[in-house]
Amino acid sequence: MSEIPDAAIEAIYRYPVKGLSAEALLRAALSPGKTVPGDRSYAIENGPTGFDPANPQYFPKTRFLMLMRDERLATLHSHYDDDSRVLTLRADGKEAVRTDLGTAEGRATVEDYFATNFAEELKGPPKVLVGHGHSFSDVAKKVVSIINLGSVAAIEEMVGQPVHPLRFRANLYVRGWPAWSELDLLDRTLAIGDVRLKVVKRIVRCAATNVDPETAARDLNIPQTLMRTLGHCDCGIYAEVVTGGTVATGDKIVHADPSLI
């Protein structure tokens, strides 16, 4: 193996409900062919999709409430507790919802909140979807998303102002890679301790990155800036877990020798 000099995991996040707040993790137990546990476990359907929880299938993000189109979601602060299945939503500094997503009644409470407070964004009745192991990711394959903080710094230079890394809603944030070097890792395997991640796709950025996660302001045009400057809209990579294990903030990242995998 050859270590990427000084590269390490700076932060780990999951997003229990698609489009709602990020939750920081100190560590995550990764399993082959799975996402970060609890990532995009729920979504809020924006009008009927035909989603079947008994046979969950991929749907494009446009079928759900999501930041690419619905920036007001960023005004909400959410927290999900795995053990109790309780989702808490805070708006304007006050608790707006606290309910058990494991029950039909609890999900109906969330649906009523969005029907009342996000009527302008809705194309039809909102419905809380859960797939029991399904992830409502932007891609059909179950993957871990990775952002290079060096590339975020390069974008800051392009736009001439700070860019909050959570605009990119990644699972792993890596510090130490040169800007844009992650885009050259396609089909390569990364090692984090005993964990192996195979890079399977570059992430094409959408208008969700234009929304400041702290202010909910749509104040930048990052995809357009990337296209104008670099000739593409890519920033970050998706990787599939090949060998499982636990990763933690501060863990070093190395290139894995394919002959040893």
C-alpha positions, 0 to 999 in steps of 0.5 A: 500500500502507498499512503496518500501523504497526510490524508485523513478523515476530517469528518463523518456525516449521515443524513437520516432524512433525505433533504434534512439536516446532516448529523455528525458521527465520530465513527461509522461501521461500514458493511460491504455493499451498504451505505453509512448506517442510517444514511437517507433511511427516510425520504419525504415523498412529494406527490405519489411515486408508487414506492413499495416498501416491501420491494424498494426501488430507486427513484430520482431525487426530484420525486422527494422534497430535496434541497436542489429545488426546496431550499427552505428545508435548510431552515429546519434543524433535524435530529434522529435517534436510532434507538427510539426512532424519534425524529425532532424538527426545530424551526426558528429555534423552537421545537416543531415536531417530535415523533416516532417515525416507526409508527404510522401515527408518527409519520403522519405527524411529520406529513401534517407538518410539511403539508401545512408549512411547505405547501408551496413546495409540494406537488401532491400529498407529502408522505414519509417513506421508509425502505427498511434498509433501502437508502434514498440516495441520489444514485441507485447503487448503495455507496459512500460519498466522499468530498476532498476539502482541498477541492472545496478550498479551490472552489472558495478561490473561484467564488471569492468567499467561504464555501461551507463543506456541508453544501456537498452533503457528503459522508466522508470529508477528507483533508490532505488530498490536492484539489481535484485529485479525487477525480483521478481515483475512479476504479481505484481502491482506498484503504482506511484501516481494514476497510476497503472502498472502491471508487465507482463514480465521480459526483456531478454537482447539482443546484443543492450546492448553491444553498447555504446550509446555515442560512438557507440562502441560494447565494452561489451557483457552484455547478455553473462556476465549476463548468465555467472554470474546469469544463465539468460540474464534478466535485467528490466521488462515490465509493462502494464498500468492498471490505467492511469495518469501522472508520473514525475521524482522524483515520488515515487513508491509503491507496490499497495494493490491488494484489492484496485485496 
